[in-house]
Amino acid sequence: MALPTLQGLPLELKREILKHVLIADKPLYIKPPLLQHPVSATYPGEKSGINSSIMAASKIWAIEGPDILYSENIFFFKTVLTLCAFTDAIIRYSYHMPFNNRHRVKRVCLAVGDEMLGYIVDGMFKRHFPNLETVYLNDWYYAEGKSKSKDSATRYWTKRMEDEVRISMKKVVVKVVNFED
């Protein structure tokens, strides 16, 4: 009698296993350099708990894994440079997929500030993530360099970014959040 394997499991159970391995319980803080798989990133000060190497175990894991990884997690970007490096990296890791993984990303968190606002106004943000459902604006990092309270500049940039995301991406839900380290 042959021993049971993971390959013999029904697809629903395989997806549940992938969800436990590939979904983080808080936003994934993406930081440069992205020299490895982009989701090997960490939270500020700790490991993410994500183990994307499971997708290399078999063809079915490689097909099902990216959908869960990119559509179920929230990706947190502090700078435009990191956001661009992330989208370039996930395109590189999409070579065997029918469409690249940036189309799978549903939720991102952006640090509030003038650099990110310019990126949204230019329309590049919408082109990088065409299927977004939710954009979280994290105003904590903007205030970090000044005081940790929400001053008038923080409120101004948060409101401007919120308005610009709503204008440029009509069906996207915008939420202002405060993720701290």
Disulfide bonds with the S-S distance in Angstrom:
none
